[in-house]
Amino acid sequence: MEINILTFLACICFLFLIGRIFILPIKWILKLVFNSILGGILILAINFIGGLFALHISINIVTCIIVGFLGIPGAIVLLLISFI
């Protein structure tokens, strides 16, 4: 009977450790996706409004990575770089 209880406790500890290992990357991925969506919407808004003032930020891999990691500040950085 004690072996079954120890096995059960070991399995619970193992599941807990596996859960702790994988939950942190999932949070990072969700944050990256959220920043990407928010930054992409901001870039589209800048392109829409900036079209009146001849201002355009191209959407490519580099700008997507910058906006994905930095979010709204990344879109602002790209806007400032486009002025240079």
N, C-alpha and C positions, 0 to 999 in steps of 0.2 A: 504493500500500500504506500509506503514511503517513497518508493521509486517512482510511482505514478505522480505523486505530488511534486517531487523534485523535477521530473520531466516537464510537468505542466508549468512550473515556475520558470524553468529554463527557457521554455518556448515563449512565455510571456516576456521575459527579459530580452530574448532574441528579437521578437517582434517590435518591442519598444526601441531597441537600438537601431534596427533597420528603419523604423519610422523616423527617428531623429536624424538619421543620415540623409534620408531622401526629402524631408520636409523643407530644409533650408534651400536646396537648389530650386525647388518648386516655387518658393517665395520669390527668389531672384528672377526666375523666368516670368512669373506673373507681373512683377514690377517692371521688367523690361518690356513686356507686351503692353502694359498700361502706358508707360512712357512713350512707346512707339506710336500708339494710337493717338494719344493726346498731342504729341509733337507733330504727327502727320496732319492732323486736323488743323493745327496752328499754321503749318507750312501752306496748306491749301488756302486758308483764310488770308495769309500774307500774299500769296500769289493772286488771289481774287481781288483783294483791295489794292495790292501793289500794281496790278495791271493798269490802274488809272494813272499811276505815277511812273510807269516804265520800270518797275521793280519786280524781279523774278528770282526765285530760288528753285533750282532744278531738283527734282526728286530722283536720286540715284543711290547706289549702295553706300557711298561715303556719307551722304547726308542722312540716310536712314540709320546708319550706325551711330552717328553723332547724336541724332535726336533720340534714338533708342536708349542710349546710355545716359544722356543728360536731360532728356525730356524738354520741358518748356525753356529752360536756360539754354539748351542746345539749339533750339530754333532761334532764339534771340542772338546767339553767337553767329549762326549762319546769316542772319539778317545783317548783323554788323560787318561780317566779312564781305557780304555782297556790296556794301557801300565803299569798300576799299578799292 
